Amino acid sequence: MRFSIYRYRPGIDAQPFMQDYELEAEPGMMLLDALLQLKAQDDSLSFRRSCGEGICGSDAMNINGKNGLACITPLKGLREPVTLRPLPGL
């Protein structure tokens, strides 16, 4: 599965940019699971998470143009590339 993730490293990057990743998705995988696997490949990838059960809201992000929680968003049915950005205004 292909992902396009908003990245910005203050002091390193002049402008924010989208970085592409690829991952072999497993059946039943949630978006948060995919992000954790991508972070294992690229430890510079950073995102918030906490409960992993859709209660705390820590992993809220803009997913393909719609706000949602990574921990309760199944990969199945997401159009590729899955575009991930911060919530609007953040």
Legacy VTK file of the C-alpha trace (Angstrom):
# vtk DataFile Version 3.0
C-alpha trace
ASCII
DATASET POLYDATA
POINTS 90 float
0.000 0.000 0.000
1.263 3.483 -0.838
1.291 6.413 1.587
2.048 10.108 1.104
2.856 11.730 4.456
3.236 15.432 5.266
6.688 16.058 6.716
8.441 19.106 8.135
11.671 19.227 10.109
12.243 22.774 11.436
15.848 23.833 11.077
16.397 21.271 8.319
13.635 21.800 5.757
12.890 25.188 4.218
9.321 24.096 3.403
7.004 21.247 4.396
6.892 18.397 1.873
5.064 15.147 1.173
7.129 11.977 1.531
6.120 8.716 -0.116
6.252 5.336 1.619
5.217 1.803 0.715
4.127 -0.986 2.997
2.754 -4.497 2.594
-0.653 -4.207 4.284
-1.950 -7.156 6.277
-5.653 -8.100 6.456
-7.489 -6.213 9.208
-4.685 -3.687 9.653
-5.568 -0.277 11.052
-3.861 2.906 9.901
-2.043 3.257 13.242
-0.553 -0.239 12.778
0.724 0.817 9.353
2.221 4.024 10.771
4.044 2.044 13.458
5.515 -0.244 10.780
6.537 2.761 8.677
8.202 4.300 11.748
10.180 1.070 12.183
11.511 1.656 8.639
12.119 5.411 9.130
12.659 6.451 12.737
12.519 10.147 11.771
8.762 9.710 11.215
6.867 11.228 14.131
3.217 11.172 15.170
1.151 11.182 18.365
-0.663 8.166 19.761
-1.802 6.896 23.128
-4.703 4.550 23.883
-5.004 2.924 20.444
-8.738 2.416 21.010
-10.364 5.593 19.649
-10.929 7.137 23.072
-8.152 9.693 23.643
-7.964 11.277 20.164
-4.161 11.570 20.255
-3.749 10.073 16.789
-6.229 12.407 15.076
-5.077 13.428 11.602
-6.351 14.333 8.173
-6.698 11.080 6.226
-7.309 11.483 2.487
-8.870 14.896 3.124
-11.115 13.799 5.994
-10.348 14.133 9.712
-10.168 10.840 11.601
-8.361 8.690 14.143
-5.571 6.451 12.868
-6.246 3.776 15.505
-9.809 3.075 14.335
-9.360 3.670 10.595
-9.053 0.376 8.695
-6.657 0.405 5.750
-9.157 -1.618 3.745
-11.137 0.784 1.606
-8.721 3.739 1.808
-7.791 5.018 -1.633
-4.111 5.023 -2.532
-1.925 6.763 -1.978
-3.202 7.260 1.559
-2.507 10.958 2.112
-1.818 11.928 5.724
-1.624 15.513 6.956
-1.965 17.257 10.318
-5.429 18.371 11.362
-6.350 21.707 9.750
-5.058 24.649 11.758
-2.264 22.693 13.438
LINES 1 91
90 0 1 2 3 4 5 6 7 8 9 10 11 12 13 14 15 16 17 18 19 20 21 22 23 24 25 26 27 28 29 30 31 32 33 34 35 36 37 38 39 40 41 42 43 44 45 46 47 48 49 50 51 52 53 54 55 56 57 58 59 60 61 62 63 64 65 66 67 68 69 70 71 72 73 74 75 76 77 78 79 80 81 82 83 84 85 86 87 88 89
